[in-house]
């Protein structure tokens, strides 16, 4: 691509040859194409890493090694016959979240009752990743129904954060974030309707890109019907250890799929993607206290962008708290229609308490209120469109606090209200169907900290270009050094 700001510094191969799982996705794909290493050799290295650390972390909860090794061998044979034909993710091990379909495997979404819900075909995004020659090397853990910022549940247990067992691994793509952070895959697939890509990325110190709804096709054969909230607010995207690899993962997930009626054939690249623009620094959030650590991360990122020519100004986007209320009025009303009863049937106290607390925080609206919430969303999006015209990039918290301890959503309803306010920068962006990216900026007291960048719809490359500048100036540490105790 022409935006060379997304180019990466190549790591000398000889220093990493004994630990292929440390390589980034771009390095793996390049070396496979050059013939320096085979897909099978790459996969074996990642299998060894999974065996080493996954029993302690519980991020990958299902593997079909026979299938993955077969796919790797098939790719190697294809490379021998036609070396010029290779997908953009050729030989790259990638994990798939447990809430999308992989043919022949159960799409449990963390729910015991769904253990026999075997997918008859791949979901649209999995089809695209296979077409890009990625190798699926595992399915990652989620909370039941993928509806918490904490990944634990009755089916597969708790996924631990490699930086500290006391804090959440994030949710609902917690397994995805941990698997990529610790080198069990090179790119991880995630989904996001209230921060489920961006928050796990934040608490594990990796990059997480929430794309614009409609950018990546979202059809899943086991759940063909989607309510309005899922159609308009839910998005998919890659988690990776670098911005360049997140970009590569995005490219591998793209592609038309007529099974998804909401897919948009939107332009990806624009001439001004890497051009410095005005940035709104949002370091105050209504009804929430932004911690000192998060504020310092925001100002650090702002300084990096300013040094690269971006014009950074403190500014406040329209009514974040109203965006959250709109999200609650739409998504929680849809949840009351069927999901809450299914949650209660699990008998799992954690998901029951969390979802009921979330529902108690949300307005209880009738059909008329639901319709009005959709209309209010349209009006709010117009107001944000105008704000984004003045400030094409927002620099704001992913979460207003450092990573949360386990159980932070299992207290009182007032505790949940406080948590929702803390997570409101994540929720508001999803409510409006905007893209956002979580970028690590370093560590504070041994825990990851980072920021969120937001742009207008379908401007993911603009986000990646700005994120690469923040990443370049950050002092990052890696969970690749994690060793099981």
N, C-alpha and C positions, 0 to 999 in steps of 0.2 A: 504494500500500500504506500501511497505517496507521503503520508504523514510520518516523516522520519523521526519525529519526537517519540514514537512508539518503538523505535528500534532498541535492541538490547545490547549490552556489552557481552561478548562471547566469553564464556569461561573456558580456560584451557582444559581440554578433554583429559589430558594425562593425569590431572590432579583429581579427577572424579571417576576414573574408569572402574575402580573397585566398588563404587557405590552408585550404580546407575540411578537408583531411586532418588538421589539428590538432584539429578538433572531436572531442568525445567522442561516444559512441554516443547518449546521451540527447539531446544537443543536435541531432544529425543527425535523429533520429526526430521530434523536436518541430518543427524547422524544415520538414521535409518535410510533416508533417501540416498546418502552418500555410500551406503553399504558398509559403514564402519562397525555397525552392530546390527544384529537381527532383531526382529520383533519378539521372537521367542526369548532371546537373551534379556531383552528389556523386561519382559513380563516376569521372567523368573526372578529377576532382581527385586521387583516390586512384591512378588509373592513372599520372598524371604523377609522383606521389611514388614509386611502384614503379619507374618508369623511371629516376628520379634516384638511388635508393639501393640497390635490390636487386642490380644487377650487382656491387656491392662486398660485399654481405652474404650473398647467396645464401640468403635465407630462404624466398621463394616460388619453387617449382620447377616449377609448372605453372599456366598461366592459360588460360581459355577466354573470351576477351573478347567474342566474338560472342554466347555464351550470356549472359554477365553484362550486357552492354549491352541485349540483348533483354529480359531480365528487368526491367531498370530502366525501359525504355520501357513495358513492359506495366504496371508498377506506376504509372507516371505517368499512363497512360491510365485506369487503374482509379480513380486519385485524382480525375481530372477528372470521371468519371461518377458516382462515389459517394464524395465527399470524407470522409464520416463513417466509412467502412470502411477502417481501416488497422491493420496488425499492429503489435505492440509494438516491432519492430525495423524499421519501415518505412523502406526505403532505406539501411539501415546496411550498409556493406561488412564482410564477415566472411570470414576464412580458415578452411579445413578441413584438419585434419591428414591426412597421406598414408596413414594406416592405417585410415580408415573410408571407406565407399562413397559415391561420387557417381555417379549414373547416367551411363553412357556414358564414364566415365573409368577409367583403370587404378588399382586399389588396390595399389600396388607395395609399400607398407610399407618402402620403401628397399631392396628386394631386386631385383637385375637380372632374376632368373628370373621375377618376377611382373609384368614390364612389359606382358604381354598379358592380365593378369587383369582384364578390363574388367567393371565392376560392371553387372549387369542392372537395378539399381534403386538408389534412395537408401537409405542406412542410416537407422535410425529417427531419430537426432538431426538429420540433414540434412533429413529430411521435416519435422520440427518447426520448424527454422529457416526453411525456405521458407514454412511456414504463417504464421510471424511476420513475413513480408515482408522478411527479411534478403536481401542480395545477396551471393552467393558470388563473391568476386573473386580467388581463388587457393587453391592447395594448398601446404601448408607442409612443409618438409624434416624428415626423421627419420633416425636411424641405422638400419641394417638390423634388421628385426624389432622396431623401437622398443624396443630393449633395452640402451640405454646412457644415461649421464648426459652424453654428449658427442655432438653431432649432426654426424656426418660419415659418409660411406660411398661405395662404389664407383659407385652410380647417379647421385647428384647432388652429390657432393663435400661440402665443409665449410661449415657456416653460421657466420658470424663474429659475435662479440659486439660491439655498437656501442660499448661502453665501452672495450674493449681486445681486440685480436686475439690476445693471449697467453693469454686465459682462455676457458674453455668458454662456449658459448652455451646450455649446459644440454641436457638430453635426458630423455625422448625428444622432448618438444614444443619443441625448440630453435627450429625455424623459426617456430612459432606465437608464441613469446615475442618474438623479434626483430621479426617483422612488426608486432605491435601496439605494441611499444616505440618503433619508429621511424616510425609513422604510415602504414604500408602497409595497415592495416585498422583498424577501430575496436574490434572484438572478435575474438579468435581462439579457435578450438575446440582443446581438448587432451584427452588421456587420461592416466591415472595409475594405475600398479600398484606403483610403488616411489618415487614422487616426480616423475613425468614431467610433471606440471603445475606442481607447487610449486617444484621446483628450477630449471627454466628461468625462472620468474617471479622467483625470488630473485636469480639471477645477472644478470638484465637490468633489474631495478628496476621490475617491474610487479606487479600483483595476479594471483594464480592461485588459483582455487577448485577444489579436489577435492571433488566431491559424494559423498554416500553411495552405494555400489553399489546399483543399483535405482532411484535417484531419476530419472536420465535414461535412457531406453531405449537399449539398446546393440546391437540386432540389426544385423548386417552381412551382406547376401546372399552375399558372396564367402567369408565365414568363419562359416558358420551354427553350427558346433559349437564350443563353448568348454569347456575343462577347468575343473575346480573352482576353481583359483586365479584364473582370469580372472573367473569368475562371482561369486566372493565378495570379491575384493580389487580388481579393476580398476574404475575409475570415470572419468567424463568431467566436463568442466567448462570454464568460460570463463576466458580470460586477458584482462586489460584494463588500461588505464592508471589507472583509479580504481575504488574499491569500488562506487560507484553504477553504473558501467558493467558491472562484473562481475555485479552484481545483475540488471541488465537482460538481460545475456547468459544468465544462468541461466534467467530467465523465458522467454526465447525457445527454450531447449533443452528445456523441459518439455513433457510431453504423453504421453498413453497410446499404446502401440503393442503390439498383441497378438502381434506377431512375436517380442517379447522376453518369454520366460517368467519372467524374473527381475525385470521391472519391478514396482514397488510403488506403489500409489496412496496414497502417504503424505501426510499433512497438511503444508503448507509453512509457514504462518504460525501463531505461537502468541502469546497475549496477553503473555507475559513475554519475548519475543525481545529487546527493547531494555532490559529491566530489569537494573540492575547486579547481578551475582552474584559468588560467590567464584571467584577465579582462582588456579590453581596455577602459580606461577612455577617453571619447570623450567630451571635454569641450570647443572645438572651432569648429564652423560650418562655412564652406565657404559661403561668401556673407551674413552672418547674425551675428548680435551681440547677444551673449548669455548674458542675464541679470545677474546682481549680485545675485539676489535671486535664479535663476536657477543654477548658478554656485556653490553657497553654498550648494544647495540640492545635486548636483552631488558629491561634495567633502565629504559631510556627508555620503552619501550612499557608497562612495568608502572606507571611514574609517570603516564603519560597515562590509563591505565585507572583508577588509584586516584583521580586528580583528578576523574574522572567518576562516582565513587561505587562502583566495583568494589572488593571486598575482596581484595587480592592477598597471598598467602602463599607462601613457598618450600615446595615439596612435591615428592615424587618418585612418579610413577605406577608401577604394578607392572611390574617385570622387563622393561624395554625390550629388553635383550639376548636374553631368551627369546622375545620377540615376533619379533625378527629371525630367530632360529633356526627358529621355526615357519614364517615366510615362506620361508626357504631350503628347508626340508624339503618344503614343498608345491610352490612354484613351480619350484625347480630340479629336483625329481624329475619334474615334468611336462615341463620343458625337455629333460631327458635322454631322454624318451620319443620325441621327434621333432625338436625345434627345433635341438638341437646339431648333428645330422647335416646339417640344412639350412644352418646357419651355416657349417659346413666346406665345403659345396658352393659357397658364394659365392667362396671363395678370397681373401677380403679379410682381410688380417692383423690389422687393428684390431678388427673385430667378433669374429674368431676368438679373439684373445688375451684380449679383455675377457670374453667369455662363458665361456671355459675357466677363466680365473682365478676368475670368479664361482662356477662349478661346483665348483672345487677348494676353495673356502671353505665350501661347504655340506655338511651331513651327507649321506652316501650311505646312503639308506634303502631297504629293500625294501617290498613291499606292506603288510606289517604296520606298518612304521615310518611310511609315508605315512598310513595310517588313524589311527595314534596321534597324528600331528601334527595332523590335523583335530580329533581329540578334545581335544588340548591347546589348540588355538585357541579352542574353545568355552569351556573352563575359563578361559583368559586373558581372554576377552571378558567373562566374568562378573565377574572381578576388576576390570577397567577400568570396567565398568558401575557398580560400587560406588564406585570412586574418582570417577567423573564425577557421581555423585549428590552427593558432598561438594563437588566442585569442577566445576561445570558447564562451565567453560572452562579449557583448558590453554594457557599461554603458554610456548612452547618454541622451540628453534632449528629453522629449516628444515634447515640444515646447520650442523655445529659449527664449520666453517671459512669463511673468505672464499671467493669463487669460485675453483674449482680450475683449474690450468693444463691445457692440452691434454695428453692422454696420461697423466693421473694414474691411469687404470685399466689401463694397458698395461705395468706393471712386473712385479714378482714377485707370487706368491700372497700373501706377507706384506703387500705394498703394498696389494693388494686388500682384505685383511682390515682394514687401517687405514682404507681409504676406506669400506668398508661400515660400520664403527663411526662414522665421521664423518657418514654419511648415515642412521644408525639412527633419528633422529627421523622421517624421511620414511618409512622402511620399516615401522616399528612401527605407525604410523597406518594404512598400507595393509593390513598383515597382519590388522588387526582390523576392517577394513571401516568405518572412521570417516571423517567429513568433516574436511578441514583447509584452511586458507587461508594462503597466503604473502603477507605485507604488507611493502612496502618502508618503511624508516624513515629512509633517507638514504644518504649516501656516506661511505666511509672510504678515504683515499688514492686517490681517483679511481675507486673501484669500488663498486657497489651493496651494501648490506647491509640485512637485514630480519629478520623473525621469522615464526614459524608459530603460528597459533591453531587449536585442536582442540576439538571439542564432541562430544556424543553423536550417535548416528545420526539422520539426517534433521533435524538442527537447523542447517541451513545459514544461515538468516536470523539466528539468534543469533550465528553467527560473523561475518556481514557487519556486523551492528550494532556488535560490538566492534571489528572491523577498521576501521570508519569512524572510530572515536575515535582509534585508533593513527595512522591516516592523517592525520587533521586536525591532530595535534600534531607531525607529522614535518616535517623540512626536506628536501623532495624536489627532486631535479633530474630533468630529462626528457631522454630520448634523442631526442625530437622535433627537437632541434637538431643531430642528426647530419647531417653533410654528407659525401658520398662524396669521397674524395681523388683 
